[in-house]
Amino acid sequence: MTKTLFPGSTLGIIGDSPNGIMLARAAKKMGYKVVAYSRYEESPTLAEADVRIVGKMNDKLKLQSFAQRCDVVTYESEHVNSEVIKYIAQYTSVPQGTDALEYMQDRLLERAFFEQLNVNIAPYATIVNLDDVYQAVTSIGYPCVLKPIQKGLGKAHQQIIRKQSDIAKCADIIDMGTYILESWIPYTKELSVVLTKDAKGTINFFPVIENIYHDHVLHESLVPAMISNDVEAEVRRLADKIAKSLNYVGTMEIAFFLTESGAIYVKRVVPGLHASGYVFDKATNVTMFEQHLRALAQMPLVKTELMEPTVAITIESHDQDDLRTQWVLKDNWYYNFFRYPLSMRVHDTEGYLLALGPTIETVREQVESTGIWDNKI
């Protein structure tokens, strides 16, 4: 079921991540009434909404009531359980669907999907007990990482294996369910493609992003990515192939590893809005939030254009004192604070800043000269 959303239509947003705040703001600018559903009363997304519903993700009565108030519902991140979305879809339109979410929340389903497309992924093995780890590591090699098939459980449920004696450390977590043992890909860059797909299957690409992580948390996103034209073309080709194979409408992120030899491996697909796309608040002529809403609303997608090279940097709590100096000095730095309460934070993230300049190199030099993130860059 698809419908065109005009100003005055009602958009439902479900989820608890910071994406919901920006999505609600963008929706209201477009004239939509916003109904938000969150597990937390103090959710900033609820504060941005016209109608606020607080409920558990298994409260079927509240979920049904939420869905029936909305012309269209969107999940604002990949962390909303696919079963919840399946239930909601009985009562309203969910253009994103559930297929992509279901595949990408289960590492085994995700890898089966990638193998069907014949794209490069890290070698892996399915693990159900400790003996499986000992057997699999002989073919996968060191280093490798043990991960639960269910995503979103955090680092406490993962174990990096660098040598045989590390395998014994897996005993504490291996009884919690099915795992995969995955080879560690030595990469030189991590790249991601944010794209939007409409109901007709038209795909619009944002510029390729270069991402830098610190302790598994996204620290920096650079646009345009510092890569060759050939690498850019291949990453786009792979992203296009993956997106066309998914039954999905809206904005998504597809991440890749680039190795020293030039090989490209698919890291993940995020069927939803991802923090790497925050860089497009200033880098391009349309944000990923607006483009996502246009796809859901059956509006024509904007042809994205790079406006100015941009670096997005995650702001953490301990950065704030150092940023006060830059706050009064930098006329090319822009800030977005989530105002998330401590009880809802997954990481120590306060928001992000966007630094603009004539080239990525000059922007990075300016950022580095502040010394704020010397231990991260």
C-alpha positions as CSV (number, residue, x, y, z in Angstrom):
1,M,0.0,0.0,0.0
2,T,1.5,3.3,-1.1
3,K,0.2,6.8,-0.8
4,T,1.4,10.4,-1.5
5,L,1.9,12.5,1.5
6,F,0.8,16.1,1.2
7,P,1.2,18.9,3.8
8,G,-1.2,18.1,6.6
9,S,-0.6,14.3,6.4
10,T,0.6,12.4,9.5
11,L,4.0,10.8,9.6
12,G,4.8,8.3,12.4
13,I,8.3,8.0,13.7
14,I,9.3,5.0,15.8
15,G,12.6,4.5,17.5
16,D,14.9,6.0,20.1
17,S,18.0,7.2,18.2
18,P,19.1,10.9,17.6
19,N,18.0,10.4,13.9
20,G,14.4,10.9,15.0
21,I,15.0,14.5,16.2
22,M,16.2,15.6,12.8
23,L,13.6,13.6,10.9
24,A,10.8,15.1,13.0
25,R,12.2,18.7,12.3
26,A,12.4,18.0,8.6
27,A,8.9,16.5,8.5
28,K,7.4,19.6,10.2
29,K,9.1,21.9,7.8
30,M,7.4,20.0,5.0
31,G,4.0,20.5,6.7
32,Y,3.5,17.1,8.1
33,K,2.0,16.3,11.5
34,V,4.4,14.1,13.5
35,V,3.4,11.3,15.8
36,A,6.4,9.8,17.6
37,Y,6.6,6.5,19.5
38,S,9.5,5.9,21.9
39,R,10.2,3.7,24.9
40,Y,11.4,6.7,26.9
41,E,9.4,9.6,28.2
42,E,12.4,11.9,28.1
43,S,13.1,11.2,24.4
44,P,14.0,14.4,22.5
45,T,12.2,13.0,19.4
46,L,9.0,13.0,21.5
47,A,9.7,16.6,22.4
48,E,9.9,17.5,18.7
49,A,6.6,15.7,17.8
50,D,3.0,16.9,17.7
51,V,1.7,13.7,19.3
52,R,3.9,11.7,21.8
53,I,3.3,8.0,22.6
54,V,5.5,6.3,25.2
55,G,5.3,2.5,25.2
56,K,7.3,-0.7,25.2
57,M,8.1,-2.3,21.9
58,N,5.9,-5.2,22.7
59,D,2.9,-3.2,23.7
60,K,0.6,-4.3,20.9
61,L,-2.3,-2.0,21.9
62,K,-0.2,1.1,21.9
63,L,1.6,0.1,18.7
64,Q,-1.7,-0.4,17.0
65,S,-3.0,2.9,18.3
66,F,0.2,4.6,17.1
67,A,0.0,3.0,13.6
68,Q,-3.7,3.9,13.1
69,R,-3.0,7.6,13.8
70,C,-0.5,7.7,10.9
71,D,-0.7,7.9,7.2
72,V,2.8,6.5,6.9
73,V,5.3,5.2,9.5
74,T,9.1,5.2,9.3
75,Y,11.6,3.6,11.6
76,E,14.5,6.0,12.1
77,S,17.3,3.5,12.6
78,E,18.2,-0.1,12.1
79,H,17.8,-0.8,15.8
80,V,13.9,-1.1,15.7
81,N,13.0,-4.8,15.8
82,S,11.7,-6.1,12.5
83,E,8.9,-8.0,14.2
84,V,7.6,-4.7,15.6
85,I,7.6,-3.2,12.1
86,K,5.8,-6.3,10.7
87,Y,3.1,-5.8,13.4
88,I,2.7,-2.1,12.6
89,A,2.5,-2.7,8.9
90,Q,-0.9,-4.5,9.4
91,Y,-2.4,-1.1,10.4
92,T,-0.6,1.5,8.3
93,S,1.8,2.0,5.4
94,V,5.5,1.3,6.1
95,P,7.2,2.1,2.8
96,Q,10.6,0.9,4.1
97,G,9.2,-2.6,4.5
98,T,10.6,-5.3,6.8
99,D,12.7,-7.5,4.4
100,A,15.9,-5.4,4.6
101,L,15.6,-4.8,8.3
102,E,15.1,-8.6,8.9
103,Y,18.2,-9.5,6.8
104,M,20.4,-6.9,8.4
105,Q,19.5,-7.6,12.0
106,D,20.7,-11.2,11.6
107,R,24.3,-11.7,10.6
108,L,23.7,-15.1,9.0
109,L,20.8,-13.8,6.9
110,E,22.9,-10.8,6.0
111,R,25.8,-12.9,4.8
112,A,23.5,-15.3,2.9
113,F,22.1,-12.2,1.1
114,F,25.6,-10.9,0.2
115,E,26.7,-14.4,-1.0
116,Q,23.7,-14.6,-3.3
117,L,24.8,-11.3,-4.9
118,N,28.4,-12.6,-5.2
119,V,30.0,-9.6,-3.5
120,N,33.2,-9.7,-1.4
121,I,32.6,-10.2,2.3
122,A,35.0,-11.3,5.1
123,P,35.4,-15.1,5.4
124,Y,33.2,-16.4,8.2
125,A,31.9,-19.6,9.8
126,T,28.8,-20.4,11.9
127,I,29.6,-21.2,15.5
128,V,27.4,-23.0,18.1
129,N,30.1,-24.2,20.5
130,L,33.7,-23.8,21.5
131,D,34.9,-26.8,19.4
132,D,33.5,-25.0,16.3
133,V,35.8,-22.0,17.1
134,Y,38.9,-24.2,17.3
135,Q,38.0,-25.9,14.0
136,A,37.0,-22.7,12.1
137,V,40.0,-20.7,13.1
138,T,42.3,-23.1,11.1
139,S,40.7,-21.9,7.9
140,I,39.8,-18.4,8.8
141,G,43.1,-17.6,10.5
142,Y,44.1,-14.9,13.0
143,P,43.1,-12.3,13.8
144,C,39.3,-12.9,13.8
145,V,36.3,-11.9,15.8
146,L,33.5,-13.8,17.3
147,K,30.1,-12.0,17.0
148,P,26.5,-13.1,17.9
149,I,24.2,-13.4,14.8
150,Q,21.9,-10.9,16.4
151,K,23.2,-7.4,16.0
152,G,23.1,-4.6,18.5
153,L,24.2,-6.5,21.6
154,G,27.4,-4.5,22.0
155,K,31.1,-5.3,22.5
156,A,30.4,-7.3,25.6
157,H,29.1,-10.1,23.4
158,Q,32.1,-10.1,21.1
159,Q,35.6,-11.5,21.4
160,I,38.6,-10.7,19.2
161,I,40.9,-13.7,18.7
162,R,44.5,-12.9,18.0
163,K,46.1,-16.2,19.0
164,Q,45.0,-19.7,20.1
165,S,45.0,-18.9,23.8
166,D,42.3,-16.2,23.2
167,I,39.8,-18.9,22.1
168,A,39.3,-20.0,25.7
169,K,37.9,-16.4,26.5
170,C,35.0,-17.2,24.2
171,A,33.6,-19.8,26.7
172,D,31.8,-17.2,28.7
173,I,29.7,-15.9,25.8
174,I,29.4,-18.9,23.5
175,D,26.4,-20.4,25.4
176,M,24.3,-17.3,24.7
177,G,23.3,-18.5,21.2
178,T,24.5,-18.8,17.7
179,Y,27.6,-16.8,16.7
180,I,29.7,-16.2,13.6
181,L,33.5,-16.2,13.5
182,E,34.7,-13.6,11.0
183,S,38.1,-12.9,9.6
184,W,39.5,-9.5,10.4
185,I,40.0,-7.5,7.2
186,P,43.1,-5.3,7.2
187,Y,41.8,-2.2,5.5
188,T,43.2,1.2,4.8
189,K,40.0,3.1,4.5
190,E,36.3,2.6,5.5
191,L,33.9,4.1,3.0
192,S,30.2,4.4,2.9
193,V,27.5,5.2,0.4
194,V,24.3,6.9,1.5
195,L,21.6,6.5,-1.1
196,T,17.8,7.0,-1.4
197,K,15.5,4.6,-3.3
198,D,12.0,5.6,-4.2
199,A,8.9,3.4,-4.7
200,K,9.6,3.2,-8.5
201,G,13.1,1.8,-7.8
202,T,14.9,5.1,-8.7
203,I,18.1,5.4,-6.7
204,N,19.8,8.7,-5.9
205,F,23.3,8.7,-4.5
206,F,25.0,11.1,-2.1
207,P,28.7,11.6,-2.5
208,V,30.9,8.8,-1.2
209,I,31.9,9.2,2.5
210,E,35.2,8.3,4.1
211,N,34.6,7.3,7.7
212,I,37.0,7.2,10.6
213,Y,36.1,5.2,13.8
214,H,37.6,5.5,17.2
215,D,36.9,2.5,19.6
216,H,34.1,1.3,17.4
217,V,32.3,4.7,17.5
218,L,32.1,6.9,14.4
219,H,34.4,9.8,15.0
220,E,34.7,11.6,11.6
221,S,33.1,11.6,8.2
222,L,34.7,13.2,5.2
223,V,33.0,14.3,2.0
224,P,34.2,13.9,-0.6
225,A,36.2,10.8,0.2
226,M,39.9,10.9,-0.6
227,I,39.8,8.0,-3.1
228,S,40.5,7.5,-6.8
229,N,37.7,7.8,-9.4
230,D,38.0,4.0,-10.0
231,V,37.4,3.1,-6.4
232,E,34.5,5.6,-6.2
233,A,32.9,4.0,-9.4
234,E,33.3,0.5,-8.0
235,V,31.8,1.4,-4.6
236,R,28.8,3.0,-6.3
237,R,28.4,0.0,-8.6
238,L,28.3,-2.4,-5.6
239,A,26.0,-0.1,-3.7
240,D,23.6,0.1,-6.6
241,K,23.6,-3.7,-7.0
242,I,22.8,-4.2,-3.3
243,A,20.1,-1.5,-3.2
244,K,18.4,-2.8,-6.3
245,S,18.2,-6.3,-4.7
246,L,16.5,-5.1,-1.5
247,N,12.7,-4.5,-1.2
248,Y,13.2,-1.1,0.4
249,V,12.0,2.6,0.0
250,G,13.9,5.4,1.7
251,T,17.5,6.3,2.7
252,M,20.0,3.6,3.6
253,E,23.8,3.4,4.2
254,I,26.1,0.7,2.7
255,A,29.6,0.5,4.2
256,F,32.8,-0.9,2.6
257,F,36.3,-1.7,3.6
258,L,39.1,-0.7,1.1
259,T,42.3,-2.7,1.4
260,E,45.8,-1.7,0.5
261,S,45.7,-3.8,-2.6
262,G,42.5,-2.0,-3.8
263,A,40.1,-4.9,-2.9
264,I,36.7,-3.8,-1.7
265,Y,34.7,-5.7,0.9
266,V,31.1,-5.0,2.0
267,K,31.0,-4.3,5.7
268,R,27.3,-3.8,6.3
269,V,24.0,-2.4,5.1
270,V,22.0,-0.1,7.3
271,P,18.4,-0.1,6.2
272,G,17.7,3.3,7.7
273,L,19.4,6.6,8.5
274,H,23.0,6.4,9.7
275,A,25.2,8.9,11.5
276,S,27.7,9.0,8.6
277,G,25.0,10.9,6.7
278,Y,24.9,13.8,9.1
279,V,27.7,15.3,7.0
280,F,25.1,16.1,4.3
281,D,23.4,18.7,6.5
282,K,25.9,21.1,4.9
283,A,27.9,19.2,2.3
284,T,25.0,18.8,-0.2
285,N,22.0,20.7,-1.5
286,V,19.6,18.3,0.3
287,T,19.9,16.4,3.6
288,M,19.5,12.7,4.0
289,F,16.4,13.4,6.2
290,E,14.7,15.4,3.5
291,Q,15.5,12.9,0.8
292,H,14.2,10.1,3.0
293,L,10.9,11.9,3.5
294,R,10.6,12.6,-0.2
295,A,10.9,8.9,-1.0
296,L,8.3,8.0,1.7
297,A,6.0,10.8,0.4
298,Q,6.1,9.7,-3.2
299,M,7.8,13.0,-4.2
300,P,10.6,13.3,-6.8
301,L,14.0,12.7,-5.4
302,V,16.4,15.7,-5.4
303,K,19.5,15.3,-7.6
304,T,22.2,15.6,-5.0
305,E,25.1,18.0,-5.6
306,L,28.2,18.6,-3.5
307,M,28.1,22.2,-2.3
308,E,31.3,22.3,-0.3
309,P,33.8,19.8,1.1
310,T,32.8,19.0,4.7
311,V,34.1,17.1,7.7
312,A,31.6,15.9,10.3
313,I,33.0,15.2,13.8
314,T,31.2,13.5,16.6
315,I,31.2,15.6,19.8
316,E,31.6,13.7,23.0
317,S,31.1,15.1,26.5
318,H,34.8,15.5,27.2
319,D,35.2,17.6,24.0
320,Q,32.9,20.4,25.2
321,D,35.4,22.5,27.3
322,D,37.9,22.5,24.4
323,L,35.2,23.4,21.9
324,R,34.4,26.7,23.7
325,T,37.4,28.4,22.2
326,Q,36.4,27.2,18.7
327,W,32.8,28.3,19.4
328,V,33.9,31.9,19.4
329,L,36.6,31.6,16.7
330,K,35.4,29.5,13.8
331,D,32.9,31.0,11.3
332,N,32.9,27.8,9.2
333,W,32.0,25.4,12.0
334,Y,28.3,24.4,12.6
335,Y,27.0,22.5,15.5
336,N,24.1,20.1,16.2
337,F,23.5,18.9,19.8
338,F,21.1,16.1,20.4
339,R,20.2,17.1,24.0
340,Y,19.9,13.4,24.9
341,P,19.5,12.5,28.6
342,L,22.2,10.3,30.1
343,S,19.7,7.5,30.6
344,M,19.2,7.1,26.9
345,R,22.7,7.4,25.6
346,V,24.4,4.4,24.1
347,H,27.8,6.2,23.9
348,D,29.1,9.5,25.4
349,T,27.9,11.4,22.3
350,E,26.6,14.9,22.7
351,G,26.1,15.7,18.9
352,Y,28.2,16.6,16.0
353,L,29.9,19.5,14.3
354,L,30.4,20.2,10.6
355,A,33.5,22.0,9.4
356,L,33.5,23.4,5.8
357,G,36.3,24.6,3.5
358,P,37.6,24.8,0.0
359,T,39.2,21.2,0.1
360,I,39.0,18.3,2.5
361,E,42.7,18.6,3.1
362,T,42.4,22.2,4.3
363,V,39.4,21.4,6.5
364,R,41.3,18.5,8.1
365,E,44.3,20.7,8.7
366,Q,42.2,23.3,10.4
367,V,40.6,20.6,12.6
368,E,43.9,19.0,13.5
369,S,45.5,22.4,14.3
370,T,43.1,22.7,17.3
371,G,44.6,19.7,19.0
372,I,41.2,18.7,20.4
373,W,41.2,15.2,18.9
374,D,45.0,14.6,18.7
375,N,44.5,11.1,20.1
376,K,41.8,10.2,17.6
377,I,42.9,11.6,14.2
